[in-house]
Amino acid sequence: MNSGETPKRTKLFISKATPGDDQFALWIAPRLEAAGYEVFADILELDRPQPNIST
């Protein structure tokens, strides 16, 4: 790589701030992957907490 070249970046991290951002994150992530990016989105990758229900 020459000193004047910018390195190619192919990894993206998407972190949504509120539940209102869910639909946008779910919409954009597969489109970015289809364009060749490696996408990590918290809504897609992290387990959601389950409510604690006692019986």
Beta strands, then each sheet from edge to edge (+ up, - down):
strand 1: 11-14
strand 2: 38-41
sheet 1: 1+ 2+
end
